[in-house]
Amino acid sequence: MSADEPPRGGLFLDLDGTLADSLHVMRAVYAAFLRRFDRPADDREFEALNGPPLPEVVRRLQQAHDLPGRLGDLIADYQSVVDSAYADVSPTSGAGEMLAAAAASGWVVGIVTSNAGRRTWLWLDRTGLAPLVDFVIAGEDVRRGKPHPEPYLLALSHSGCRAEQAIAVEDSPQGVAAALAAGLTAYAFQPASRPALSWPEGARPLARLQELIPFLVKPAAR
């Protein structure tokens, strides 16, 4: 980029529950995993676990439910269940349209997820969205997951974008908090079909991914 060119904007998207219509799948995986140990699933616990990397999720579950076995084995079991379940995950309505608009307008597009990098790229390839994505910041790439800002700070560094030129789209309060703490404009993605959540101050509401397209085709309008 030359000195005369405006800085490129960064569009950073969460995966599960945002770009991927996978929240119901991840909830089913969580419940099925606990059933193996005759432990009850709880919606509030699941919501609280929407953000950290999967190894951290399993560590918390082992601690909270006194699960037997080695942590490494439990993580491997959980990852295996997620791998199988992800075959049924489709893009969220409007995801392709939104990404195409961002790519056509020159945005740097990154996925910032607590999911595994390999699983994320496999899903992007399967759904045909991979050519529209520049990079993935995955759970294994950071030491501290959401709500810590590290994933988004790494995304900024990787993209070369400034925080004031970047926006994040998240479906969890933890993810929004991470983006805001990194200095990004953060959109709280909550379709009308989902239960209402309590969002951090400063979050911008977003009911449909397509609502972002006017901002993406005219970055200066942000």
C-alpha positions as CSV (number, residue, x, y, z in Angstrom):
1,M,0.0,0.0,0.0
2,S,1.4,3.4,-1.0
3,A,1.3,6.5,1.2
4,D,-1.4,7.9,-1.0
5,E,-3.7,4.9,-0.5
6,P,-6.2,4.9,2.4
7,P,-5.7,2.2,5.0
8,R,-7.6,-0.9,4.4
9,G,-10.4,-1.7,6.8
10,G,-10.5,-5.0,8.7
11,L,-13.6,-7.1,9.1
12,F,-13.1,-9.7,11.8
13,L,-15.7,-12.3,12.4
14,D,-16.4,-14.9,15.1
15,L,-17.1,-18.3,13.7
16,D,-19.5,-20.3,15.8
17,G,-22.9,-18.7,16.0
18,T,-21.8,-15.8,13.8
19,L,-20.4,-16.8,10.4
20,A,-21.3,-20.5,11.0
21,D,-24.8,-21.5,12.0
22,S,-23.3,-23.8,14.5
23,L,-24.6,-22.7,17.9
24,H,-27.2,-25.5,18.1
25,V,-24.5,-28.0,17.1
26,M,-22.0,-26.8,19.7
27,R,-24.8,-26.8,22.4
28,A,-25.6,-30.4,21.4
29,V,-21.9,-31.4,21.6
30,Y,-21.6,-29.8,25.1
31,A,-24.7,-31.7,26.3
32,A,-23.7,-35.0,24.8
33,F,-20.2,-34.8,26.3
34,L,-21.7,-34.2,29.8
35,R,-24.2,-37.1,29.4
36,R,-21.2,-39.5,29.0
37,F,-20.5,-38.8,32.6
38,D,-24.2,-38.5,33.8
39,R,-23.8,-34.8,34.4
40,P,-26.6,-32.3,33.6
41,A,-26.2,-29.7,30.9
42,D,-27.1,-26.1,31.8
43,D,-27.9,-23.3,29.4
44,R,-26.3,-20.6,31.5
45,E,-23.1,-22.7,31.7
46,F,-23.1,-23.1,28.0
47,E,-23.5,-19.4,27.4
48,A,-20.6,-18.7,29.8
49,L,-18.4,-21.1,27.8
50,N,-19.1,-19.4,24.5
51,G,-15.7,-17.7,23.9
52,P,-12.7,-19.5,25.4
53,P,-10.8,-22.1,23.3
54,L,-12.1,-25.6,23.5
55,P,-9.3,-27.0,25.6
56,E,-10.1,-24.3,28.2
57,V,-13.8,-25.2,27.9
58,V,-13.0,-28.8,28.7
59,R,-10.8,-27.9,31.6
60,R,-13.6,-25.8,33.1
61,L,-16.1,-28.6,32.6
62,Q,-13.7,-31.1,34.2
63,Q,-13.3,-28.8,37.2
64,A,-17.0,-27.8,37.5
65,H,-18.4,-31.3,37.1
66,D,-15.5,-33.3,38.7
67,L,-15.1,-35.4,35.5
68,P,-12.8,-38.4,35.8
69,G,-9.9,-39.0,33.5
70,R,-6.9,-37.1,32.1
71,L,-7.5,-33.7,30.8
72,G,-5.7,-34.4,27.5
73,D,-7.9,-37.4,26.9
74,L,-11.1,-35.4,27.7
75,I,-10.0,-32.7,25.3
76,A,-9.3,-35.3,22.5
77,D,-12.8,-36.8,23.1
78,Y,-14.5,-33.4,22.9
79,Q,-12.6,-32.4,19.8
80,S,-13.6,-35.7,18.1
81,V,-17.3,-35.1,18.8
82,V,-17.0,-31.6,17.4
83,D,-15.3,-32.8,14.3
84,S,-18.1,-35.2,13.6
85,A,-20.9,-32.7,14.3
86,Y,-19.3,-30.0,12.1
87,A,-20.2,-32.0,9.0
88,D,-23.8,-30.7,9.5
89,V,-22.9,-27.0,10.0
90,S,-24.0,-24.5,7.3
91,P,-23.2,-20.8,6.9
92,T,-25.4,-18.3,8.7
93,S,-28.0,-16.7,6.4
94,G,-26.3,-13.8,4.5
95,A,-22.7,-14.9,5.3
96,G,-21.7,-15.4,1.7
97,E,-23.3,-12.2,0.5
98,M,-21.6,-10.2,3.3
99,L,-18.2,-11.7,2.7
100,A,-18.4,-11.1,-1.0
101,A,-19.3,-7.5,-0.4
102,A,-16.3,-7.1,1.9
103,A,-13.9,-8.8,-0.5
104,A,-15.1,-6.7,-3.4
105,S,-14.6,-3.5,-1.4
106,G,-11.0,-4.3,-0.4
107,W,-11.6,-5.2,3.3
108,V,-9.1,-7.5,5.0
109,V,-11.3,-10.4,6.3
110,G,-10.2,-12.5,9.3
111,I,-12.0,-15.2,11.3
112,V,-11.3,-14.8,15.1
113,T,-12.5,-17.9,16.7
114,S,-12.0,-20.1,19.8
115,N,-12.4,-23.1,17.4
116,A,-9.5,-25.0,16.0
117,G,-7.7,-23.6,12.9
118,R,-7.8,-26.8,10.9
119,R,-11.5,-27.3,11.6
120,T,-12.2,-23.7,10.6
121,W,-10.4,-23.9,7.3
122,L,-11.9,-27.3,6.5
123,W,-15.4,-25.8,7.1
124,L,-14.5,-22.7,5.0
125,D,-13.4,-24.9,2.1
126,R,-16.4,-27.1,2.3
127,T,-18.8,-24.2,2.2
128,G,-17.0,-22.3,-0.5
129,L,-16.2,-19.3,1.7
130,A,-12.4,-19.9,1.9
131,P,-11.5,-17.6,-1.0
132,L,-13.2,-14.7,0.7
133,V,-11.2,-15.1,3.9
134,D,-7.6,-13.8,4.3
135,F,-6.6,-15.4,7.6
136,V,-7.8,-17.2,10.7
137,I,-6.9,-16.5,14.3
138,A,-7.8,-19.8,16.1
139,G,-8.0,-21.0,19.6
140,E,-4.5,-22.5,19.5
141,D,-3.0,-19.2,18.3
142,V,-3.5,-17.4,21.6
143,R,-2.6,-17.9,25.2
144,R,-5.7,-16.1,26.5
145,G,-9.0,-16.4,24.8
146,K,-12.0,-14.2,24.7
147,P,-13.1,-12.1,26.7
148,H,-9.3,-11.1,26.8
149,P,-8.4,-8.9,23.9
150,E,-5.5,-11.0,22.8
151,P,-7.3,-12.7,19.8
152,Y,-8.3,-9.3,18.4
153,L,-4.9,-7.7,19.0
154,L,-3.3,-10.6,17.1
155,A,-5.9,-10.1,14.3
156,L,-4.9,-6.4,14.0
157,S,-1.2,-7.3,13.9
158,H,-1.8,-10.0,11.3
159,S,-3.9,-7.8,9.1
160,G,-1.9,-4.6,9.3
161,C,-5.1,-2.7,10.1
162,R,-5.5,-0.1,12.8
163,A,-8.1,-0.6,15.5
164,E,-10.1,2.4,14.4
165,Q,-10.3,0.9,10.9
166,A,-11.6,-2.5,12.0
167,I,-14.9,-3.9,13.0
168,A,-15.8,-7.2,14.7
169,V,-18.9,-9.2,14.6
170,E,-19.6,-11.5,17.6
171,D,-22.6,-13.4,18.9
172,S,-21.5,-13.6,22.6
173,P,-20.9,-11.0,25.3
174,Q,-17.4,-12.5,25.9
175,G,-16.5,-12.0,22.2
176,V,-17.9,-8.4,22.1
177,A,-15.9,-7.6,25.3
178,A,-12.7,-8.9,23.7
179,A,-13.2,-6.8,20.6
180,L,-14.1,-3.6,22.5
181,A,-11.1,-4.1,24.8
182,A,-8.9,-4.2,21.7
183,G,-10.3,-0.9,20.5
184,L,-12.5,-2.2,17.7
185,T,-16.0,-1.3,16.8
186,A,-18.0,-4.3,17.9
187,Y,-21.3,-5.6,16.5
188,A,-23.4,-7.8,18.7
189,F,-25.0,-10.3,16.4
190,Q,-28.3,-11.4,17.8
191,P,-31.0,-12.7,15.4
192,A,-34.6,-12.3,16.6
193,S,-34.8,-16.1,17.0
194,R,-32.3,-16.2,19.8
195,P,-32.8,-15.4,23.5
196,A,-31.9,-11.8,24.5
197,L,-28.4,-11.4,26.0
198,S,-26.8,-8.7,28.1
199,W,-24.2,-6.9,26.0
200,P,-21.3,-4.8,27.1
201,E,-21.7,-1.1,26.8
202,G,-20.6,0.2,23.4
203,A,-21.8,-2.9,21.4
204,R,-23.8,-2.1,18.3
205,P,-26.8,-4.3,17.6
206,L,-27.0,-6.5,14.5
207,A,-29.9,-8.8,13.7
208,R,-28.9,-9.9,10.2
209,L,-25.4,-10.2,8.7
210,Q,-26.7,-8.4,5.5
211,E,-27.2,-5.3,7.6
212,L,-23.5,-4.8,7.5
213,I,-23.2,-4.6,3.7
214,P,-23.9,-0.8,3.4
215,F,-21.0,-0.2,5.8
216,L,-18.7,-2.6,3.9
217,V,-19.3,-1.1,0.5
218,K,-18.7,2.4,1.9
219,P,-16.0,2.0,4.6
220,A,-15.9,5.8,5.2
221,A,-19.6,5.7,6.4
222,R,-18.5,3.9,9.6
